Amino acid sequence: MDENAKRGEWLTGTVTGVHPSIDGVVRKVTVKTPHSILTRPVVKLCFIAAGPQN
């Protein structure tokens, strides 16, 4: 992931898992992108759209 990517060049993906910390607050998530699976801190994410509920 490029931390300096311009808007419109951001990598998009789907959150597939959450990782709560010891205090129960979700601080990291697993994100599936078209080319890889990443673990990212939630402070580095930007919500764009919600998909269908399962």
mmCIF file as Biopython writes it, N, C-alpha, C and O atoms, coordinates in Angstrom:
data_model
#
loop_
_atom_site.group_PDB
_atom_site.id
_atom_site.type_symbol
_atom_site.label_atom_id
_atom_site.label_alt_id
_atom_site.label_comp_id
_atom_site.label_asym_id
_atom_site.label_entity_id
_atom_site.label_seq_id
_atom_site.pdbx_PDB_ins_code
_atom_site.Cartn_x
_atom_site.Cartn_y
_atom_site.Cartn_z
_atom_site.occupancy
_atom_site.B_iso_or_equiv
_atom_site.auth_seq_id
_atom_site.auth_asym_id
_atom_site.pdbx_PDB_model_num
ATOM 1   N N  . MET A ? 1  ? 0.835   -1.179  0.000  1.0 0.0 1  A 1 
ATOM 2   C CA . MET A ? 1  ? 0.000   0.000   0.000  1.0 0.0 1  A 1 
ATOM 3   C C  . MET A ? 1  ? 0.878   1.240   0.000  1.0 0.0 1  A 1 
ATOM 4   O O  . MET A ? 1  ? 1.873   1.320   0.720  1.0 0.0 1  A 1 
ATOM 5   N N  . ASP A ? 2  ? 0.494   2.188   -0.809 1.0 0.0 2  A 1 
ATOM 6   C CA . ASP A ? 2  ? 1.229   3.446   -0.885 1.0 0.0 2  A 1 
ATOM 7   C C  . ASP A ? 2  ? 0.570   4.470   0.029  1.0 0.0 2  A 1 
ATOM 8   O O  . ASP A ? 2  ? -0.537  4.932   -0.249 1.0 0.0 2  A 1 
ATOM 9   N N  . GLU A ? 3  ? 1.239   4.824   1.108  1.0 0.0 3  A 1 
ATOM 10  C CA . GLU A ? 3  ? 0.709   5.787   2.078  1.0 0.0 3  A 1 
ATOM 11  C C  . GLU A ? 3  ? 0.526   7.171   1.459  1.0 0.0 3  A 1 
ATOM 12  O O  . GLU A ? 3  ? -0.241  7.979   1.982  1.0 0.0 3  A 1 
ATOM 13  N N  . ASN A ? 4  ? 1.211   7.455   0.365  1.0 0.0 4  A 1 
ATOM 14  C CA . ASN A ? 4  ? 1.155   8.780   -0.253 1.0 0.0 4  A 1 
ATOM 15  C C  . ASN A ? 4  ? 0.315   8.813   -1.527 1.0 0.0 4  A 1 
ATOM 16  O O  . ASN A ? 4  ? 0.398   9.772   -2.294 1.0 0.0 4  A 1 
ATOM 17  N N  . ALA A ? 5  ? -0.490  7.782   -1.759 1.0 0.0 5  A 1 
ATOM 18  C CA . ALA A ? 5  ? -1.319  7.739   -2.966 1.0 0.0 5  A 1 
ATOM 19  C C  . ALA A ? 5  ? -2.331  8.879   -2.949 1.0 0.0 5  A 1 
ATOM 20  O O  . ALA A ? 5  ? -2.872  9.227   -1.899 1.0 0.0 5  A 1 
ATOM 21  N N  . LYS A ? 6  ? -2.577  9.450   -4.110 1.0 0.0 6  A 1 
ATOM 22  C CA . LYS A ? 6  ? -3.545  10.532  -4.232 1.0 0.0 6  A 1 
ATOM 23  C C  . LYS A ? 6  ? -4.957  9.963   -4.234 1.0 0.0 6  A 1 
ATOM 24  O O  . LYS A ? 6  ? -5.175  8.792   -4.546 1.0 0.0 6  A 1 
ATOM 25  N N  . ARG A ? 7  ? -5.916  10.825  -3.875 1.0 0.0 7  A 1 
ATOM 26  C CA . ARG A ? 7  ? -7.312  10.419  -3.912 1.0 0.0 7  A 1 
ATOM 27  C C  . ARG A ? 7  ? -7.649  9.958   -5.322 1.0 0.0 7  A 1 
ATOM 28  O O  . ARG A ? 7  ? -7.216  10.584  -6.289 1.0 0.0 7  A 1 
ATOM 29  N N  . GLY A ? 8  ? -8.393  8.904   -5.460 1.0 0.0 8  A 1 
ATOM 30  C CA . GLY A ? 8  ? -8.698  8.330   -6.762 1.0 0.0 8  A 1 
ATOM 31  C C  . GLY A ? 8  ? -7.735  7.225   -7.150 1.0 0.0 8  A 1 
ATOM 32  O O  . GLY A ? 8  ? -8.015  6.437   -8.053 1.0 0.0 8  A 1 
ATOM 33  N N  . GLU A ? 9  ? -6.597  7.167   -6.467 1.0 0.0 9  A 1 
ATOM 34  C CA . GLU A ? 9  ? -5.616  6.107   -6.695 1.0 0.0 9  A 1 
ATOM 35  C C  . GLU A ? 9  ? -5.550  5.155   -5.503 1.0 0.0 9  A 1 
ATOM 36  O O  . GLU A ? 9  ? -4.700  4.267   -5.457 1.0 0.0 9  A 1 
ATOM 37  N N  . TRP A ? 10 ? -6.460  5.348   -4.531 1.0 0.0 10 A 1 
ATOM 38  C CA . TRP A ? 10 ? -6.458  4.513   -3.336 1.0 0.0 10 A 1 
ATOM 39  C C  . TRP A ? 10 ? -6.825  3.078   -3.683 1.0 0.0 10 A 1 
ATOM 40  O O  . TRP A ? 10 ? -7.683  2.836   -4.531 1.0 0.0 10 A 1 
ATOM 41  N N  . LEU A ? 11 ? -6.185  2.148   -3.037 1.0 0.0 11 A 1 
ATOM 42  C CA . LEU A ? 11 ? -6.508  0.741   -3.178 1.0 0.0 11 A 1 
ATOM 43  C C  . LEU A ? 11 ? -7.811  0.467   -2.433 1.0 0.0 11 A 1 
ATOM 44  O O  . LEU A ? 11 ? -7.967  0.886   -1.286 1.0 0.0 11 A 1 
ATOM 45  N N  . THR A ? 12 ? -8.742  -0.230  -3.070 1.0 0.0 12 A 1 
ATOM 46  C CA . THR A ? 12 ? -10.009 -0.546  -2.412 1.0 0.0 12 A 1 
ATOM 47  C C  . THR A ? 12 ? -10.074 -2.029  -2.118 1.0 0.0 12 A 1 
ATOM 48  O O  . THR A ? 12 ? -9.414  -2.833  -2.775 1.0 0.0 12 A 1 
ATOM 49  N N  . GLY A ? 13 ? -10.875 -2.386  -1.127 1.0 0.0 13 A 1 
ATOM 50  C CA . GLY A ? 13 ? -11.022 -3.776  -0.742 1.0 0.0 13 A 1 
ATOM 51  C C  . GLY A ? 13 ? -12.231 -3.961  0.146  1.0 0.0 13 A 1 
ATOM 52  O O  . GLY A ? 13 ? -12.975 -3.019  0.420  1.0 0.0 13 A 1 
ATOM 53  N N  . THR A ? 14 ? -12.415 -5.192  0.590  1.0 0.0 14 A 1 
ATOM 54  C CA . THR A ? 14 ? -13.534 -5.561  1.445  1.0 0.0 14 A 1 
ATOM 55  C C  . THR A ? 14 ? -13.003 -6.054  2.774  1.0 0.0 14 A 1 
ATOM 56  O O  . THR A ? 14 ? -12.102 -6.891  2.815  1.0 0.0 14 A 1 
ATOM 57  N N  . VAL A ? 15 ? -13.560 -5.539  3.868  1.0 0.0 15 A 1 
ATOM 58  C CA . VAL A ? 15 ? -13.165 -6.008  5.195  1.0 0.0 15 A 1 
ATOM 59  C C  . VAL A ? 15 ? -13.731 -7.413  5.376  1.0 0.0 15 A 1 
ATOM 60  O O  . VAL A ? 15 ? -14.941 -7.620  5.286  1.0 0.0 15 A 1 
ATOM 61  N N  . THR A ? 16 ? -12.849 -8.373  5.631  1.0 0.0 16 A 1 
ATOM 62  C CA . THR A ? 16 ? -13.270 -9.765  5.783  1.0 0.0 16 A 1 
ATOM 63  C C  . THR A ? 16 ? -13.143 -10.269 7.209  1.0 0.0 16 A 1 
ATOM 64  O O  . THR A ? 16 ? -13.641 -11.348 7.530  1.0 0.0 16 A 1 
ATOM 65  N N  . GLY A ? 17 ? -12.483 -9.506  8.067  1.0 0.0 17 A 1 
ATOM 66  C CA . GLY A ? 17 ? -12.334 -9.928  9.455  1.0 0.0 17 A 1 
ATOM 67  C C  . GLY A ? 17 ? -11.927 -8.768  10.337 1.0 0.0 17 A 1 
ATOM 68  O O  . GLY A ? 17 ? -11.304 -7.812  9.877  1.0 0.0 17 A 1 
ATOM 69  N N  . VAL A ? 18 ? -12.285 -8.858  11.620 1.0 0.0 18 A 1 
ATOM 70  C CA . VAL A ? 18 ? -11.902 -7.827  12.585 1.0 0.0 18 A 1 
ATOM 71  C C  . VAL A ? 18 ? -11.068 -8.464  13.680 1.0 0.0 18 A 1 
ATOM 72  O O  . VAL A ? 18 ? -11.238 -9.641  14.001 1.0 0.0 18 A 1 
ATOM 73  N N  . HIS A ? 19 ? -10.164 -7.677  14.251 1.0 0.0 19 A 1 
ATOM 74  C CA . HIS A ? 19 ? -9.254  -8.174  15.281 1.0 0.0 19 A 1 
ATOM 75  C C  . HIS A ? 19 ? -9.332  -7.260  16.504 1.0 0.0 19 A 1 
ATOM 76  O O  . HIS A ? 19 ? -8.623  -6.256  16.572 1.0 0.0 19 A 1 
ATOM 77  N N  . PRO A ? 20 ? -10.195 -7.604  17.477 1.0 0.0 20 A 1 
ATOM 78  C CA . PRO A ? 20 ? -10.304 -6.772  18.673 1.0 0.0 20 A 1 
ATOM 79  C C  . PRO A ? 20 ? -9.041  -6.869  19.530 1.0 0.0 20 A 1 
ATOM 80  O O  . PRO A ? 20 ? -8.372  -7.902  19.556 1.0 0.0 20 A 1 
ATOM 81  N N  . SER A ? 21 ? -8.731  -5.783  20.224 1.0 0.0 21 A 1 
ATOM 82  C CA . SER A ? 21 ? -7.601  -5.781  21.152 1.0 0.0 21 A 1 
ATOM 83  C C  . SER A ? 21 ? -8.052  -6.387  22.480 1.0 0.0 21 A 1 
ATOM 84  O O  . SER A ? 21 ? -9.195  -6.825  22.610 1.0 0.0 21 A 1 
ATOM 85  N N  . ILE A ? 22 ? -7.168  -6.410  23.446 1.0 0.0 22 A 1 
ATOM 86  C CA . ILE A ? 22 ? -7.476  -7.004  24.749 1.0 0.0 22 A 1 
ATOM 87  C C  . ILE A ? 22 ? -8.670  -6.312  25.400 1.0 0.0 22 A 1 
ATOM 88  O O  . ILE A ? 22 ? -9.445  -6.960  26.103 1.0 0.0 22 A 1 
ATOM 89  N N  . ASP A ? 23 ? -8.833  -5.004  25.177 1.0 0.0 23 A 1 
ATOM 90  C CA . ASP A ? 23 ? -9.947  -4.271  25.783 1.0 0.0 23 A 1 
ATOM 91  C C  . ASP A ? 23 ? -11.250 -4.402  24.989 1.0 0.0 23 A 1 
ATOM 92  O O  . ASP A ? 23 ? -12.249 -3.778  25.346 1.0 0.0 23 A 1 
ATOM 93  N N  . GLY A ? 24 ? -11.257 -5.203  23.919 1.0 0.0 24 A 1 
ATOM 94  C CA . GLY A ? 24 ? -12.465 -5.478  23.152 1.0 0.0 24 A 1 
ATOM 95  C C  . GLY A ? 24 ? -12.741 -4.502  22.019 1.0 0.0 24 A 1 
ATOM 96  O O  . GLY A ? 24 ? -13.711 -4.679  21.282 1.0 0.0 24 A 1 
ATOM 97  N N  . VAL A ? 25 ? -11.919 -3.488  21.865 1.0 0.0 25 A 1 
ATOM 98  C CA . VAL A ? 25 ? -12.100 -2.501  20.800 1.0 0.0 25 A 1 
ATOM 99  C C  . VAL A ? 25 ? -11.384 -2.989  19.542 1.0 0.0 25 A 1 
ATOM 100 O O  . VAL A ? 25 ? -10.229 -3.412  19.599 1.0 0.0 25 A 1 
ATOM 101 N N  . VAL A ? 26 ? -12.083 -2.926  18.403 1.0 0.0 26 A 1 
ATOM 102 C CA . VAL A ? 26 ? -11.477 -3.347  17.136 1.0 0.0 26 A 1 
ATOM 103 C C  . VAL A ? 26 ? -10.471 -2.290  16.708 1.0 0.0 26 A 1 
ATOM 104 O O  . VAL A ? 26 ? -10.824 -1.130  16.499 1.0 0.0 26 A 1 
ATOM 105 N N  . ARG A ? 27 ? -9.221  -2.702  16.581 1.0 0.0 27 A 1 
ATOM 106 C CA . ARG A ? 27 ? -8.161  -1.773  16.189 1.0 0.0 27 A 1 
ATOM 107 C C  . ARG A ? 27 ? -7.496  -2.184  14.869 1.0 0.0 27 A 1 
ATOM 108 O O  . ARG A ? 27 ? -6.840  -1.358  14.234 1.0 0.0 27 A 1 
ATOM 109 N N  . LYS A ? 28 ? -7.652  -3.443  14.446 1.0 0.0 28 A 1 
ATOM 110 C CA . LYS A ? 28 ? -7.103  -3.929  13.174 1.0 0.0 28 A 1 
ATOM 111 C C  . LYS A ? 28 ? -8.180  -4.717  12.449 1.0 0.0 28 A 1 
ATOM 112 O O  . LYS A ? 28 ? -9.063  -5.302  13.076 1.0 0.0 28 A 1 
ATOM 113 N N  . VAL A ? 29 ? -8.103  -4.730  11.129 1.0 0.0 29 A 1 
ATOM 114 C CA . VAL A ? 29 ? -9.020  -5.506  10.301 1.0 0.0 29 A 1 
ATOM 115 C C  . VAL A ? 29 ? -8.239  -6.218  9.206  1.0 0.0 29 A 1 
ATOM 116 O O  . VAL A ? 29 ? -7.137  -5.804  8.843  1.0 0.0 29 A 1 
ATOM 117 N N  . THR A ? 30 ? -8.820  -7.288  8.688  1.0 0.0 30 A 1 
ATOM 118 C CA . THR A ? 30 ? -8.278  -7.968  7.519  1.0 0.0 30 A 1 
ATOM 119 C C  . THR A ? 30 ? -9.060  -7.466  6.315  1.0 0.0 30 A 1 
ATOM 120 O O  . THR A ? 30 ? -10.291 -7.465  6.321  1.0 0.0 30 A 1 
ATOM 121 N N  . VAL A ? 31 ? -8.338  -7.037  5.279  1.0 0.0 31 A 1 
ATOM 122 C CA . VAL A ? 31 ? -8.948  -6.470  4.078  1.0 0.0 31 A 1 
ATOM 123 C C  . VAL A ? 31 ? -8.533  -7.304  2.878  1.0 0.0 31 A 1 
ATOM 124 O O  . VAL A ? 31 ? -7.349  -7.568  2.674  1.0 0.0 31 A 1 
ATOM 125 N N  . LYS A ? 32 ? -9.534  -7.726  2.071  1.0 0.0 32 A 1 
ATOM 126 C CA . LYS A ? 32 ? -9.260  -8.474  0.840  1.0 0.0 32 A 1 
ATOM 127 C C  . LYS A ? 32 ? -9.313  -7.486  -0.322 1.0 0.0 32 A 1 
ATOM 128 O O  . LYS A ? 32 ? -10.339 -6.852  -0.569 1.0 0.0 32 A 1 
ATOM 129 N N  . THR A ? 33 ? -8.200  -7.367  -1.024 1.0 0.0 33 A 1 
ATOM 130 C CA . THR A ? 33 ? -8.114  -6.516  -2.211 1.0 0.0 33 A 1 
ATOM 131 C C  . THR A ? 33 ? -8.119  -7.427  -3.439 1.0 0.0 33 A 1 
ATOM 132 O O  . THR A ? 33 ? -8.055  -8.647  -3.289 1.0 0.0 33 A 1 
ATOM 133 N N  . PRO A ? 34 ? -8.191  -6.875  -4.632 1.0 0.0 34 A 1 
ATOM 134 C CA . PRO A ? 34 ? -8.174  -7.731  -5.819 1.0 0.0 34 A 1 
ATOM 135 C C  . PRO A ? 34 ? -6.919  -8.596  -5.944 1.0 0.0 34 A 1 
ATOM 136 O O  . PRO A ? 34 ? -6.956  -9.639  -6.596 1.0 0.0 34 A 1 
ATOM 137 N N  . HIS A ? 35 ? -5.798  -8.174  -5.323 1.0 0.0 35 A 1 
ATOM 138 C CA . HIS A ? 35 ? -4.545  -8.895  -5.513 1.0 0.0 35 A 1 
ATOM 139 C C  . HIS A ? 35 ? -3.946  -9.488  -4.247 1.0 0.0 35 A 1 
ATOM 140 O O  . HIS A ? 35 ? -2.987  -10.255 -4.335 1.0 0.0 35 A 1 
ATOM 141 N N  . SER A ? 36 ? -4.479  -9.157  -3.063 1.0 0.0 36 A 1 
ATOM 142 C CA . SER A ? 36 ? -3.867  -9.649  -1.832 1.0 0.0 36 A 1 
ATOM 143 C C  . SER A ? 36 ? -4.825  -9.545  -0.655 1.0 0.0 36 A 1 
ATOM 144 O O  . SER A ? 36 ? -5.926  -9.005  -0.770 1.0 0.0 36 A 1 
ATOM 145 N N  . ILE A ? 37 ? -4.382  -10.072 0.473  1.0 0.0 37 A 1 
ATOM 146 C CA . ILE A ? 37 ? -5.096  -9.949  1.738  1.0 0.0 37 A 1 
ATOM 147 C C  . ILE A ? 37 ? -4.155  -9.229  2.697  1.0 0.0 37 A 1 
ATOM 148 O O  . ILE A ? 37 ? -3.015  -9.649  2.895  1.0 0.0 37 A 1 
ATOM 149 N N  . LEU A ? 38 ? -4.647  -8.129  3.298  1.0 0.0 38 A 1 
ATOM 150 C CA . LEU A ? 38 ? -3.825  -7.281  4.151  1.0 0.0 38 A 1 
ATOM 151 C C  . LEU A ? 38 ? -4.429  -7.163  5.540  1.0 0.0 38 A 1 
ATOM 152 O O  . LEU A ? 38 ? -5.640  -7.310  5.705  1.0 0.0 38 A 1 
ATOM 153 N N  . THR A ? 39 ? -3.607  -6.901  6.530  1.0 0.0 39 A 1 
ATOM 154 C CA . THR A ? 39 ? -4.071  -6.527  7.858  1.0 0.0 39 A 1 
ATOM 155 C C  . THR A ? 39 ? -3.727  -5.061  8.038  1.0 0.0 39 A 1 
ATOM 156 O O  . THR A ? 39 ? -2.563  -4.671  7.938  1.0 0.0 39 A 1 
ATOM 157 N N  . ARG A ? 40 ? -4.749  -4.243  8.307  1.0 0.0 40 A 1 
ATOM 158 C CA . ARG A ? 40 ? -4.556  -2.794  8.397  1.0 0.0 40 A 1 
ATOM 159 C C  . ARG A ? 40 ? -5.155  -2.257  9.692  1.0 0.0 40 A 1 
ATOM 160 O O  . ARG A ? 40 ? -6.160  -2.786  10.167 1.0 0.0 40 A 1 
ATOM 161 N N  . PRO A ? 41 ? -4.562  -1.224  10.268 1.0 0.0 41 A 1 
ATOM 162 C CA . PRO A ? 41 ? -5.178  -0.571  11.423 1.0 0.0 41 A 1 
ATOM 163 C C  . PRO A ? 41 ? -6.414  0.209   10.960 1.0 0.0 41 A 1 
ATOM 164 O O  . PRO A ? 41 ? -6.422  0.763   9.861  1.0 0.0 41 A 1 
ATOM 165 N N  . VAL A ? 42 ? -7.451  0.251   11.794 1.0 0.0 42 A 1 
ATOM 166 C CA . VAL A ? 42 ? -8.686  0.923   11.388 1.0 0.0 42 A 1 
ATOM 167 C C  . VAL A ? 42 ? -8.488  2.421   11.175 1.0 0.0 42 A 1 
ATOM 168 O O  . VAL A ? 42 ? -9.248  3.031   10.421 1.0 0.0 42 A 1 
ATOM 169 N N  . VAL A ? 43 ? -7.501  3.028   11.810 1.0 0.0 43 A 1 
ATOM 170 C CA . VAL A ? 43 ? -7.265  4.462   11.615 1.0 0.0 43 A 1 
ATOM 171 C C  . VAL A ? 43 ? -6.724  4.765   10.221 1.0 0.0 43 A 1 
ATOM 172 O O  . VAL A ? 43 ? -6.691  5.928   9.819  1.0 0.0 43 A 1 
ATOM 173 N N  . LYS A ? 44 ? -6.300  3.749   9.476  1.0 0.0 44 A 1 
ATOM 174 C CA . LYS A ? 44 ? -5.781  3.937   8.117  1.0 0.0 44 A 1 
ATOM 175 C C  . LYS A ? 44 ? -6.832  3.611   7.055  1.0 0.0 44 A 1 
ATOM 176 O O  . LYS A ? 44 ? -6.514  3.588   5.866  1.0 0.0 44 A 1 
ATOM 177 N N  . LEU A ? 45 ? -8.085  3.358   7.469  1.0 0.0 45 A 1 
ATOM 178 C CA . LEU A ? 45 ? -9.137  2.985   6.530  1.0 0.0 45 A 1 
ATOM 179 C C  . LEU A ? 45 ? -10.071 4.153   6.275  1.0 0.0 45 A 1 
ATOM 180 O O  . LEU A ? 45 ? -10.195 5.057   7.101  1.0 0.0 45 A 1 
ATOM 181 N N  . CYS A ? 46 ? -10.724 4.125   5.127  1.0 0.0 46 A 1 
ATOM 182 C CA . CYS A ? 46 ? -11.735 5.113   4.773  1.0 0.0 46 A 1 
ATOM 183 C C  . CYS A ? 46 ? -12.958 4.349   4.274  1.0 0.0 46 A 1 
ATOM 184 O O  . CYS A ? 46 ? -12.882 3.641   3.269  1.0 0.0 46 A 1 
ATOM 185 N N  . PHE A ? 47 ? -14.083 4.491   4.973  1.0 0.0 47 A 1 
ATOM 186 C CA . PHE A ? 47 ? -15.310 3.810   4.587  1.0 0.0 47 A 1 
ATOM 187 C C  . PHE A ? 47 ? -15.860 4.457   3.324  1.0 0.0 47 A 1 
ATOM 188 O O  . PHE A ? 47 ? -16.039 5.673   3.268  1.0 0.0 47 A 1 
ATOM 189 N N  . ILE A ? 48 ? -16.130 3.634   2.307  1.0 0.0 48 A 1 
ATOM 190 C CA . ILE A ? 48 ? -16.650 4.163   1.047  1.0 0.0 48 A 1 
ATOM 191 C C  . ILE A ? 48 ? -18.104 3.753   0.836  1.0 0.0 48 A 1 
ATOM 192 O O  . ILE A ? 48 ? -18.945 4.610   0.568  1.0 0.0 48 A 1 
ATOM 193 N N  . ALA A ? 49 ? -18.421 2.461   0.950  1.0 0.0 49 A 1 
ATOM 194 C CA . ALA A ? 49 ? -19.784 1.990   0.737  1.0 0.0 49 A 1 
ATOM 195 C C  . ALA A ? 49 ? -19.974 0.653   1.425  1.0 0.0 49 A 1 
ATOM 196 O O  . ALA A ? 49 ? -19.034 -0.131  1.559  1.0 0.0 49 A 1 
ATOM 197 N N  . ALA A ? 50 ? -21.188 0.404   1.854  1.0 0.0 50 A 1 
ATOM 198 C CA . ALA A ? 50 ? -21.515 -0.871  2.481  1.0 0.0 50 A 1 
ATOM 199 C C  . ALA A ? 50 ? -22.043 -1.830  1.427  1.0 0.0 50 A 1 
ATOM 200 O O  . ALA A ? 50 ? -22.783 -1.435  0.527  1.0 0.0 50 A 1 
ATOM 201 N N  . GLY A ? 51 ? -21.654 -3.090  1.550  1.0 0.0 51 A 1 
ATOM 202 C CA . GLY A ? 51 ? -22.144 -4.116  0.650  1.0 0.0 51 A 1 
ATOM 203 C C  . GLY A ? 51 ? -23.386 -4.772  1.227  1.0 0.0 51 A 1 
ATOM 204 O O  . GLY A ? 51 ? -23.874 -4.355  2.277  1.0 0.0 51 A 1 
ATOM 205 N N  . PRO A ? 52 ? -23.903 -5.789  0.558  1.0 0.0 52 A 1 
ATOM 206 C CA . PRO A ? 52 ? -25.083 -6.489  1.058  1.0 0.0 52 A 1 
ATOM 207 C C  . PRO A ? 52 ? -24.789 -7.187  2.384  1.0 0.0 52 A 1 
ATOM 208 O O  . PRO A ? 52 ? -23.690 -7.699  2.595  1.0 0.0 52 A 1 
ATOM 209 N N  . GLN A ? 53 ? -25.765 -7.202  3.258  1.0 0.0 53 A 1 
ATOM 210 C CA . GLN A ? 53 ? -25.630 -7.863  4.556  1.0 0.0 53 A 1 
ATOM 211 C C  . GLN A ? 53 ? -25.829 -9.363  4.393  1.0 0.0 53 A 1 
ATOM 212 O O  . GLN A ? 53 ? -26.720 -9.799  3.664  1.0 0.0 53 A 1 
ATOM 213 N N  . ASN A ? 54 ? -25.000 -10.151 5.071  1.0 0.0 54 A 1 
ATOM 214 C CA . ASN A ? 54 ? -25.124 -11.615 5.014  1.0 0.0 54 A 1 
ATOM 215 C C  . ASN A ? 54 ? -25.836 -12.113 6.236  1.0 0.0 54 A 1 
ATOM 216 O O  . ASN A ? 54 ? -26.042 -13.318 6.382  1.0 0.0 54 A 1 
#
